[in-house]
Amino acid sequence: MAGSALMVEEFLKECQKSGDAAYGAFRSLLERLEDPNTRTAARIFLSDLYKSVGDSDQCLEQYHFQIQDIYLDQYQGVGSQGRKKLTMMVIPSIFMPENWSFTFYEGLNRHPDSIFKDKTVAELGCGNGWISIALAEKCLPSKVYGLDINPRAVKVSWINLYLNALDEKGQVIYDAEKKTLLDRVEFYESDLLSYIRDNNIELERIVGCIPQILNPNPDAMSKMITENASEEFLHSLSNYCALQGFVEDQFGLGLIARAVEEGITVIKPMGIMIFNMGGRPGQAVCKRLFERRGFHVNKLWQTKIIQAADTDISALVEIEKNSPHRFEFFMGLTGDQPICARTAWAYGQAGGRIAHALSVYSCQLRQPNQVKKIFEFLKNGFHDVSSSLDLFFEDESVADEKIPFLASFADQLKENSCFPYEPPAGSIYFRNLIASFLKTYHHIPLNSDNVVVFPSRAVAIENALHLFSPRLAIVDEHLTQHLPRKWLTSLAIESAEGDDPSKDVITVIEAPRQSDLMVELIKKLKPQVVITGMAHYEAVTSSAFAHLLEVTREIGSRLFLDISDHFELSSLPSSNGVLKYLAGTSLPSHAAIVCGLVKNQVYADLEVAFVISEEETILKALSKTVEVLEGNTTPIRQHYYGCLFHELLAFQLANRHPVVKRESEKAKSDKLIGFSSSAISVLDSSELSISGAEISTLIHMDVDQSFLPTPSPVKAAIFEGFVRQNLAESEIDVTSGMKQFIKRNYGFPTDTSTEFVYADSTQALFNRLILCCINEGGTLCFPAGSNGNYVSAAKFLKANIMSIPTDSGTGFKLTGSLLDGALQTVNKPWVYISGPTINPTGLLYSSKEMETLLTTCSKFGARVVIDTSVSGLEYNIEGWGGWDLEPTLSKLNSSRGQSFCVSLLGGLSLKILSGALKFGFLALNHPLLVDTLHSFPGLSKPHSTVRYAIKKLLGLNERKSELRVAVAEQSKNLQSRCRRLKETLEKCGWDVLEPQGGISMVAEALCLSQQGLSRSGTRPKTTGKRRAPTK
């Protein structure tokens, strides 16, 4: 006994020297506890030490450590076998058990013990380890990992573990399951959950009591954390945190935010996180930290505690000074009115006792697997987007729709370097989902070939009317608002005579939706096309639909029936008479179904539409029509609704319902209108994309689309637009950014009268210009070899067209002399110019060449359309100098006639290397042209999320950024590919016109020249478009 006393006395003398000396003495003691051979004696020594010094505060001051009892569960039920107390040691450089941690433990106790039993648990900021040990003792978890960034805290926690796992005689204490605390608890040095991540441990419970005030001395937090650091620095780790790069930093909650996001990656799907939250930022802020990250939140316990005297709140005062936010403190424990941090600081400086609320929150992920995917995507280079993330929804149905989409979209952005090619008829995957939904829920045996996708219902209807160009069409009054105004005001029931396309107008008669009135009009007027919806009371049964089918068949009218208002994306869809009819009877060849998908819970303005037909000829024609007039439907729109269809189909067993044999169509009508002559000519002869090519590895050189890798800033901007909620109008207004963009890139002048029109594609915008030209009785003048899609669209829409000869000697560029000669005999010319990068040659127009061309156009009063849609990826630019159109246009505008004007058409998909962001713009400076353009209202406009992304990317493009670096890098990449392709073609006997930018080139097979088809003519005979490979 005397020897033991002597050892204790020597130990205390060592501890008395300094805090570092005391820590060194206990570290040596821990080594003896870890060794099974000396463990018993070391534990007995600890008992003797405790008896010698007791638990007075003087021990802490004199010997730099303190051993004290912490009493647990003072109201334990009868028969409880748990301990009444734990014995714990602390040293000055670690967090002392006090009201903050006691309140946290009380909150944990609000959960039943079963929450932790047999679970894998981690405690963040374990301090001296008392909560980890208490949880293990009381709740019998499988394993508790106590984690702390302070290396001394970890060593002390291990000592406390041995202190409580062994009795005073050094014997192991067993619990009811014959396990010991040593079996259940481990402590590790870890920056939050880094130890867990590094060792691939999956957790079921995460609990944390970690700092929530920014260090008033930020530089102190950058020091290396070692066990030999100063006591003051190590203790500050318990009270303060550094900036973490989260939006919650402004409230001092950045470390909690980081812990939560790290926890999402390592916690099992049904896991629970429990955190202590100081109420200083306000309860709403604390709760939102969890909710916006996709958690259901339950407040377990709340009380008030006195603000620790050694915690400096001046950082919170500074935050209040620089922001409108006010923190919440109270004047003592009985105060019931909150005061701000500045008032609390002053009150505390004057000797007052300030308090703050302290809450314990229990959180569980909603849709955990999907939320995990979202955060997995964000942590791979997209951390900045997490500040915009908002996964809180008042309505669960909104959460059920948006979260799976975000998870799926995150997967697509992560797994694909670029967005893959999709055929003009729509994504095959999306069309398959539509067909499967109709088959599964409505028993209609269709496949993807029966479906054609359109950007919107309005676009589908207008394109169908252009395809057939009927003399007379009857259209439901609810479906006419987006049709051209001229169609709705024309009284030309009979076909116009002559060759003037401006007088060849479709006449649309508005009709009521009620079927008996619609049938009466059809019988009297005998229209060639009928487009109608159905009243709600008539849509429940199939009789009204059957009657419409019969009447239109007898008259010889083509019927397009709109079911948008009655189509439900639900696992329990309401009765739908049209779909009920199609389950038993094939859709007649003269009829098609139109459906606009607008009934989503999240984005009221996000639309995509599809047309269903069982007539192969109609389906092929509609597919080519959407390619000619629209390009294709934005992939993101299809992906969004594809996720909704997938969610409704994924849980169902495949092929469970046998296909029911349906009745075949009655006798076909022989009086049906066919496609317009212009449509037939274009669809038969135009060089459209290859249909039926579904090989995923195919390199598409048949479309004007880049397959270069999408830069990270673009992916981030796209995703951020979708994760945000309640976007303000100012956040999606791109016009100011567009003005700067076209000024910087082209020197195109704008003022308050300049009108900007936006659409999903430049092709759709150009088609509106074609209609304006037709309306004015003008002639579209294309340089030979121009964009074939635009020329095809002009022919399809029956515009007057003139081809201006170009010469191989100038690289098929349009010159002033050639343009002057061509316009001599043209009435009301509209001149199309592709530049700065010319499509398809890839050559560049200089500012001087543009001055010549614009001056010539001004001489003839022409309307000029400059198409910049393939510009932005120039590489052979030595001596080029870029564009500055402002001096030329200012001079010409001051002396021009009323008819001369220049419109700038373009898109950003190529410029920012994104196949996903379909965004076209048109800048107009002529009031009459603006009015005419707005008389054709059926454009499919970019969604608000796309405009948000575009606005953000325009800002990045204006300054040196990762995006500009990526664009420059890809321009170099294109130059290299261009050189290799040119060399390869020349070795194979081709004559190549070397491009200076863009993604296409022109080449001619010399063997054709040798057969008499010389390139010395006025246009390129053979073109091959080079694209960036997908692999």
HUBELVEN-V997577 format. One record per backbone hydrogen bond with DSSP energy under -0.5 kcal/mol. NH is the residue of the N-H (numbers start at 1). CO is the residue of the C=O. If there is no record, write none. Layout:
<<NH;CO> <NH;CO>>
This chain:
<<5;1> <6;2> <7;3> <8;4> <9;5> <10;6> <11;7> <12;8> <13;9> <14;10> <15;11> <16;12> <17;13> <17;14> <18;14> <22;18> <23;19> <24;20> <25;21> <26;22> <27;23> <28;24> <29;25> <30;26> <31;27> <32;28> <33;29> <34;30> <35;31> <36;34> <38;35> <39;35> <42;38> <43;39> <44;40> <45;41> <46;42> <47;43> <48;44> <49;45> <50;46> <51;47> <52;48> <53;49> <54;50> <56;53> <59;56> <60;56> <61;57> <62;58> <63;59> <64;59> <64;60> <65;59> <66;90> <67;54> <68;88> <70;86> <71;69> <72;84> <76;73> <80;77> <86;70> <88;68> <88;86> <90;66> <94;91> <101;98> <102;98> <103;99> <104;100> <105;101> <106;102> <107;103> <108;104> <109;105> <110;106> <110;107> <111;108> <115;112> <116;113> <117;113> <118;140> <119;116> <121;119> <121;143> <122;205> <123;145> <124;122> <124;207> <125;147> <126;147> <129;126> <133;129> <134;130> <135;131> <136;132> <137;133> <138;134> <139;135> <140;135> <140;136> <142;119> <143;119> <144;184> <145;121> <146;144> <146;186> <147;123> <147;145> <148;188> <151;149> <154;150> <155;151> <156;152> <157;153> <158;154> <159;155> <160;156> <161;157> <162;158> <163;159> <164;160> <165;161> <166;162> <167;171> <170;167> <173;165> <174;172> <175;179> <178;175> <183;180> <184;180> <185;181> <186;144> <188;146> <190;148> <192;190> <194;191> <197;193> <198;194> <199;195> <200;197> <201;196> <203;266> <204;120> <205;120> <206;272> <207;122> <208;274> <209;124> <215;241> <218;216> <220;217> <221;217> <221;218> <222;219> <223;220> <226;224> <229;226> <234;230> <235;231> <236;232> <237;233> <237;234> <238;235> <239;235> <239;236> <240;236> <241;213> <249;246> <250;247> <251;248> <252;249> <253;248> <257;253> <258;254> <259;255> <260;256> <261;257> <262;258> <263;259> <264;260> <265;261> <266;262> <266;263> <267;263> <268;203> <271;268> <272;204> <273;363> <274;206> <275;361> <276;208> <277;359> <279;357> <281;278> <282;279> <286;282> <287;283> <288;284> <289;285> <290;286> <290;287> <291;287> <292;288> <293;290> <294;291> <295;290> <296;364> <298;362> <300;298> <300;360> <301;360> <303;358> <305;356> <307;354> <311;308> <312;310> <313;311> <316;313> <317;313> <318;314> <319;315> <320;316> <321;317> <322;318> <323;319> <323;320> <328;280> <329;327> <329;339> <330;355> <332;330> <332;353> <335;332> <338;336> <339;329> <344;340> <345;341> <346;342> <347;343> <348;344> <349;345> <350;346> <351;348> <352;347> <354;352> <355;330> <356;305> <358;303> <359;277> <360;301> <361;275> <361;359> <362;298> <363;273> <364;296> <366;294> <368;365> <370;367> <371;367> <372;368> <373;369> <374;370> <375;371> <376;372> <377;373> <378;374> <379;375> <380;377> <381;379> <382;378> <385;382> <386;382> <386;383> <387;384> <388;385> <389;385> <389;386> <390;723> <391;292> <396;394> <398;395> <399;395> <400;396> <401;397> <401;398> <402;398> <403;399> <405;401> <406;402> <407;403> <408;404> <409;405> <410;406> <411;407> <412;408> <413;409> <414;410> <415;411> <416;412> <426;423> <431;427> <432;428> <433;429> <434;430> <435;431> <436;432> <437;433> <438;434> <439;435> <440;436> <441;437> <442;437> <442;438> <443;439> <444;438> <445;443> <446;444> <450;447> <451;448> <452;611> <453;425> <454;609> <460;456> <461;457> <462;458> <463;459> <464;460> <465;461> <466;462> <467;463> <468;464> <469;465> <473;507> <474;529> <475;473> <475;509> <476;531> <477;511> <479;476> <480;477> <483;480> <485;935> <487;484> <488;484> <489;485> <489;486> <490;486> <493;491> <501;499> <503;500> <504;501> <505;503> <507;471> <508;487> <508;506> <509;473> <509;507> <510;508> <511;475> <518;514> <519;515> <520;516> <521;517> <522;518> <523;519> <524;520> <525;521> <526;522> <528;472> <529;472> <530;558> <531;474> <532;560> <538;535> <539;535> <540;536> <546;542> <547;543> <548;544> <549;545> <550;546> <551;547> <552;548> <553;549> <554;550> <555;551> <556;552> <557;552> <558;528> <559;590> <560;530> <561;559> <561;592> <562;532> <562;560> <563;561> <563;594> <566;563> <567;563> <567;564> <568;566> <570;568> <573;570> <577;539> <580;576> <581;577> <582;578> <583;579> <584;580> <584;581> <585;581> <586;663> <591;588> <592;559> <593;612> <594;561> <595;610> <597;595> <597;608> <598;596> <600;598> <604;602> <606;603> <607;605> <608;597> <609;454> <610;595> <611;452> <612;593> <613;450> <616;614> <619;615> <620;616> <621;617> <622;618> <623;619> <624;620> <625;621> <626;622> <627;623> <628;624> <629;625> <630;626> <631;626> <632;630> <638;634> <639;635> <640;636> <641;637> <642;638> <643;639> <644;640> <645;641> <646;642> <647;643> <648;644> <649;645> <649;646> <650;646> <652;649> <656;653> <658;656> <663;584> <676;467> <680;676> <681;677> <682;678> <683;679> <684;680> <685;681> <686;682> <688;686> <693;690> <694;692> <696;694> <698;695> <700;698> <701;699> <705;703> <710;417> <714;711> <715;711> <716;712> <717;713> <718;714> <719;715> <720;716> <721;717> <722;718> <722;719> <723;719> <724;720> <731;728> <732;728> <732;729> <733;729> <734;732> <738;734> <739;735> <740;736> <741;737> <742;738> <743;739> <744;740> <745;741> <746;742> <747;742> <747;743> <748;742> <749;747> <754;751> <755;924> <757;922> <759;920> <760;940> <765;761> <766;762> <767;763> <768;764> <769;765> <770;766> <771;767> <772;768> <773;769> <774;770> <775;771> <776;772> <777;773> <777;774> <778;773> <779;828> <780;800> <781;779> <781;830> <782;780> <782;802> <783;832> <784;804> <786;783> <791;787> <792;788> <793;789> <794;790> <795;791> <796;792> <797;793> <798;795> <799;794> <800;778> <802;780> <804;782> <804;802> <805;803> <806;1018> <807;813> <808;1017> <810;807> <811;808> <812;807> <813;810> <819;815> <820;816> <821;817> <822;818> <823;819> <824;820> <824;821> <825;822> <826;823> <830;779> <831;863> <832;781> <832;830> <833;831> <833;865> <835;833> <835;867> <838;843> <840;838> <842;838> <845;836> <847;882> <850;846> <851;847> <852;848> <853;849> <854;850> <855;851> <856;852> <857;853> <858;854> <859;855> <860;856> <860;857> <861;858> <862;857> <863;829> <864;862> <864;901> <865;831> <866;864> <866;903> <867;833> <867;865> <868;866> <868;905> <871;868> <875;996> <876;996> <877;875> <880;877> <881;877> <883;745> <885;746> <886;747> <889;885> <890;886> <891;887> <892;888> <893;889> <894;890> <895;891> <895;892> <896;892> <901;862> <903;864> <904;923> <905;866> <905;903> <906;921> <908;919> <912;908> <913;910> <914;909> <918;916> <919;917> <920;759> <921;906> <922;757> <923;904> <924;755> <924;922> <927;925> <930;926> <931;927> <932;928> <933;929> <934;930> <935;931> <935;932> <936;933> <941;939> <946;943> <947;943> <948;944> <949;945> <950;946> <951;947> <952;948> <953;949> <954;950> <955;951> <956;952> <957;953> <958;954> <959;955> <959;956> <965;961> <966;962> <967;963> <968;964> <969;965> <970;966> <971;967> <972;968> <973;969> <974;970> <975;971> <976;972> <977;973> <978;974> <979;975> <980;976> <981;977> <982;978> <983;979> <984;980> <985;981> <986;982> <987;983> <988;984> <989;986> <990;985> <991;1004> <992;990> <993;1002> <994;992> <996;842> <997;842> <998;873> <1001;1024> <1002;993> <1003;1022> <1004;991> <1006;989> <1006;1004> <1008;1005> <1009;1005> <1010;1006> <1011;1007> <1011;1008> <1012;1009> <1013;1008> <1014;1012> <1017;1014> <1024;1001> <1026;1024>>
